[in-house]
Amino acid sequence: MTKSDCIRELLAEYQARRAQNELELEARIERAEKIDPEIARLREENRTLAFETVRRVMQTQSVEARREAAEQMKQRGVFNNGEIRRRLRAAGLPEDDLELKYRCNVCRDTGYVGDAPSRFCDCFETRLRMKLYEDGSMAGLDEQSFARFDLERFPEEGGQRAQMKLVRQTCEDYANAFPQTRFLNLLLTGAGGLGKTYLLNCIYGRVIGRGFPAVRITAFRMFQCMRDQHFSSADAELNFEQLISTPLLLIDDLGSEPMLRNVTVEYLFTLLNERMAAGRHTVVATNLSPLQVQETYGERVASRLLDRSRCATIKLSGKDLRRL
């Protein structure tokens, strides 16, 4: 999918989101008016008041009379709205329950900010990066998050559940503290099926949910960026420079990417080295052990990935959850 295709798809997604916002508002209004019919009367009075005020203004020639009519409408509207909020509280509902809710209050779910010429909102840019860099195999944030993390899935035997409880807390603390984390980077290692990708997705979801830009990418898609950069591909959809510059980069399944001579190791070193030099955070999930990392990528890459002063290495062990 090209960048233009992604933009068109996202704009349609944002349009659908706005329509959903309207439907959810209608449902909240119906619920509130059913609980307290007086709310419906007050809302109808506001609508009638506005219509009557416009009619009065149009029928009078006096500037003072127009101002008086507008002021009366304003005062009555303020009173009615205050009464609606009071009744909402009494019904156990939020005061702003009858207002439109947006996932992004900056662009109000339009995807755009600023006057003409407008630009894409940060929320839109984040979603665009996600679409460009992900390969379709990554789970959605609604599926894998700290809120949905279920420790009961991990067996107690061998201390696997207790271990995962500590690991989960470490990862959540990292995501909550970002960018002021104790360690710059995290390295999640262990065999397949232990929850490394899930944890990586949890960190990503929490960080972008707090409003920070981040890029989540599989090792294979990262390799495509490297290859396109190396061969100066004119139609490259992925930008290696963005992997270097994003405040948080999360790489899943390192070690599964192709090993292309003069590309994979060299560009991985450049990526890690440049990010560390700039103080940017990186989270890596891999099935490789620290020794295998060194054997696969060499001393220079291993020294960046395994630097104990700047990277917390978290080793997961236990049974493959996909086989339980």
C-alpha positions in Angstrom: 0.0 0.0 0.0 1.4 3.4 -1.0 1.5 6.4 1.3 -1.3 8.0 -0.8 -3.4 4.9 -0.3 -2.8 5.0 3.4 -3.8 8.6 3.6 -7.1 8.0 1.8 -7.8 5.0 4.0 -7.1 7.0 7.1 -9.3 10.0 6.0 -12.1 7.5 5.5 -11.4 6.1 8.9 -11.6 9.5 10.5 -14.9 10.3 8.7 -16.3 7.0 10.0 -15.0 7.9 13.5 -16.9 11.3 13.4 -20.1 9.5 12.4 -19.6 7.1 15.2 -19.1 10.0 17.6 -22.5 11.4 16.5 -24.2 8.0 17.0 -22.7 7.7 20.5 -23.9 11.2 21.4 -27.4 10.4 20.3 -27.4 7.3 22.4 -26.2 9.3 25.5 -28.9 11.9 24.9 -31.6 9.2 24.7 -30.3 7.6 27.9 -30.2 10.9 29.8 -33.7 12.0 28.6 -35.1 8.6 29.5 -33.7 8.9 33.1 -34.8 12.5 33.5 -37.5 13.8 31.1 -36.9 17.3 32.4 -33.5 17.3 30.5 -35.4 16.7 27.3 -37.7 19.7 28.1 -34.7 22.0 28.9 -32.9 21.0 25.7 -36.1 21.7 23.7 -36.5 25.0 25.4 -33.0 26.0 24.4 -33.7 25.1 20.7 -37.0 27.1 20.8 -35.4 30.0 22.6 -32.7 30.3 19.9 -35.4 30.3 17.1 -37.6 32.9 18.9 -34.6 35.1 19.5 -33.6 35.1 15.8 -37.2 35.9 14.9 -37.3 38.9 17.4 -34.0 40.2 16.1 -35.2 40.1 12.5 -38.5 41.9 13.4 -37.0 44.8 15.3 -35.1 47.8 14.0 -33.7 48.9 17.4 -30.1 48.0 18.0 -30.7 48.1 21.8 -33.7 45.8 21.4 -31.6 43.3 19.5 -28.9 43.4 22.1 -31.5 42.9 24.8 -33.0 39.9 23.1 -29.6 38.3 22.6 -28.6 38.9 26.2 -31.9 37.4 27.4 -31.3 34.3 25.3 -27.8 34.0 26.6 -28.8 34.3 30.2 -31.7 31.8 29.9 -29.4 29.4 28.0 -26.7 29.6 30.7 -29.4 28.9 33.3 -30.8 25.9 31.4 -27.4 24.4 30.7 -26.5 24.7 34.3 -29.7 22.9 35.2 -29.0 20.2 32.7 -25.6 19.6 34.2 -27.0 19.5 37.7 -29.6 16.9 36.6 -26.9 14.9 34.9 -24.9 14.8 38.1 -28.0 13.8 40.1 -28.5 10.9 37.6 -25.0 9.7 38.1 -23.9 10.8 34.7 -20.9 13.1 33.7 -21.7 16.8 33.3 -20.4 16.8 29.7 -22.3 13.6 28.8 -24.4 15.5 26.2 -21.4 16.9 24.4 -19.6 15.3 21.5 -16.6 13.2 22.5 -13.5 13.0 20.4 -10.6 10.6 20.5 -8.4 13.6 19.7 -9.5 16.9 21.1 -6.8 18.7 19.1 -8.2 18.0 15.6 -11.7 16.9 16.8 -11.2 13.7 14.8 -10.8 15.5 11.5 -7.2 14.6 11.1 -6.3 18.3 10.4 -5.2 21.2 12.5 -4.5 24.9 11.8 -5.9 27.4 9.4 -5.4 27.1 5.6 -3.1 25.7 4.7 -3.9 23.1 7.3 -1.6 20.2 8.2 -2.2 16.7 9.5 -2.7 16.4 13.2 -0.1 14.5 15.3 -2.7 11.8 15.9 -3.1 11.4 12.1 0.7 11.3 11.6 1.0 8.6 14.3 -1.6 6.5 12.6 -0.1 7.0 9.2 3.3 5.9 10.5 1.6 2.8 11.9 0.0 1.9 8.6 3.2 2.5 6.7 5.5 0.5 8.9 3.4 -2.4 10.0 3.1 -5.5 7.9 -0.4 -6.5 9.0 0.8 -9.2 11.4 0.8 -6.9 14.4 -2.2 -7.0 16.8 -4.4 -4.1 17.4 -4.0 -2.0 20.5 -7.5 -2.9 21.7 -6.4 -6.6 21.7 -3.0 -6.3 23.4 -2.7 -3.7 26.2 -1.8 -3.5 29.8 -5.5 -3.2 30.6 -6.2 -6.5 29.0 -3.1 -8.2 30.3 -4.2 -11.5 31.9 -1.7 -13.1 34.3 -4.0 -16.1 34.6 -2.9 -17.2 31.2 0.6 -17.9 32.6 1.1 -21.2 34.4 2.1 -21.0 38.1 4.5 -24.0 37.9 8.1 -23.0 37.5 7.4 -19.5 38.7 6.3 -18.4 35.2 3.3 -16.4 36.4 5.3 -14.7 39.2 8.1 -13.9 36.7 5.6 -12.4 34.2 4.0 -10.3 37.0 7.4 -8.6 37.6 8.2 -8.3 33.9 4.8 -6.7 33.2 5.3 -4.2 36.0 8.8 -3.3 34.6 7.4 -2.7 31.2 4.4 -0.7 32.4 6.7 1.5 34.6 8.9 2.1 31.5 5.9 3.1 29.4 4.5 5.3 32.2 7.8 7.1 32.8 8.7 7.6 29.2 10.7 9.6 28.2 12.2 9.9 31.8 12.9 6.2 32.1 15.6 4.6 34.3 17.1 2.8 31.3 17.1 4.3 27.8 16.3 0.9 26.1 14.6 -2.4 26.8 15.6 -5.8 25.3 13.0 -8.6 25.7 14.5 -12.0 25.0 13.3 -15.6 25.3 11.8 -18.4 23.2 8.7 -18.0 21.2 5.3 -17.8 22.8 6.3 -16.3 26.1 4.6 -12.9 25.6 7.4 -10.7 24.3 5.4 -9.2 21.4 2.4 -8.7 23.7 4.6 -6.7 26.1 6.0 -4.7 23.2 2.5 -3.8 22.0 1.5 -2.8 25.5 4.4 -0.4 25.8 3.6 1.1 22.4 -0.1 1.5 23.2 0.6 3.2 26.5 3.2 5.6 25.2 1.2 6.8 22.2 -1.8 6.9 24.4 0.1 9.4 26.5 0.6 11.5 23.4 4.2 10.6 22.5 5.2 9.7 18.9 6.4 6.2 18.4 7.0 3.7 15.6 6.3 0.0 16.0 7.8 -2.2 13.3 8.7 -5.9 12.6 12.3 -6.8 12.0 11.3 -7.8 8.4 9.8 -4.4 7.7 12.9 -2.8 9.3 15.0 -4.7 6.9 13.0 -3.4 4.0 13.7 0.1 5.1 17.4 -0.7 5.3 17.4 -2.3 1.8 15.6 0.6 0.3 18.0 3.1 1.9 21.0 1.1 0.7 19.8 0.9 -2.9 18.3 4.4 -2.9 14.9 3.2 -3.9 13.0 6.1 -5.4 9.6 4.6 -4.6 10.4 3.5 -1.1 7.3 3.7 1.1 9.4 3.4 4.3 11.9 5.9 5.5 15.0 4.7 7.3 15.6 8.3 8.6 12.3 8.2 10.4 13.4 5.0 12.2 16.4 6.9 13.4 14.5 10.0 14.5 11.3 8.7 16.1 11.4 9.3 19.9 10.5 5.7 20.6 11.2 2.8 18.2 9.9 -0.7 19.0 11.3 -3.6 16.9 9.6 -6.9 17.1 11.1 -10.3 16.3 14.7 -9.2 15.7 16.6 -12.1 14.2 13.8 -13.1 11.8 14.9 -10.5 9.1 17.0 -11.6 6.0 20.7 -11.2 6.4 21.9 -9.3 3.3 25.6 -8.6 3.0 26.6 -5.0 3.6 23.0 -4.1 4.6 21.5 -5.9 7.6 24.3 -5.7 10.2 25.7 -2.3 8.9 22.4 -0.5 8.9 21.3 -2.1 12.2 24.5 -0.8 13.8 23.9 2.7 12.3 20.3 2.7 13.5 21.2 1.7 17.1 24.3 3.9 17.3 22.5 7.0 16.0 19.6 6.5 18.3 21.7 6.0 21.4 23.9 9.0 20.5 20.8 11.1 20.3 19.3 9.7 23.6 16.3 8.2 21.8 14.5 5.1 23.3 14.4 1.7 21.6 12.6 -1.5 22.7 13.6 -4.7 21.0 11.9 -8.1 21.3 13.9 -11.2 20.0 14.0 -14.9 20.3 17.8 -14.7 20.3 19.8 -15.0 23.5 22.5 -12.4 24.2 25.1 -14.8 23.0 23.2 -15.4 19.8 22.8 -11.7 19.3 26.6 -11.4 19.4 27.1 -14.4 17.1 24.5 -13.1 14.6 25.3 -9.4 14.4 28.8 -9.1 15.7 30.5 -7.2 18.6 29.6 -3.7 17.5 25.8 -4.3 17.4 25.9 -6.5 20.5 27.6 -3.7 22.4 24.8 -1.3 21.6 22.0 -3.8 22.3 23.5 -5.2 25.5 25.0 -2.1 27.1 24.0 -2.7 30.7 24.4 1.0 31.6 21.7 2.0 29.1 19.7 -1.1 28.4 17.6 -3.3 30.7 17.7 -6.9 29.4 14.6 -8.9 30.4 14.8 -12.7 29.8 11.5 -14.6 29.7 11.3 -18.3 30.3 8.7 -21.0 30.7 6.1 -22.8 28.6 5.0 -21.6 25.2 1.5 -20.1 25.8 0.4 -21.0 22.3 0.7 -24.7 23.1 -1.2 -24.6 26.4 
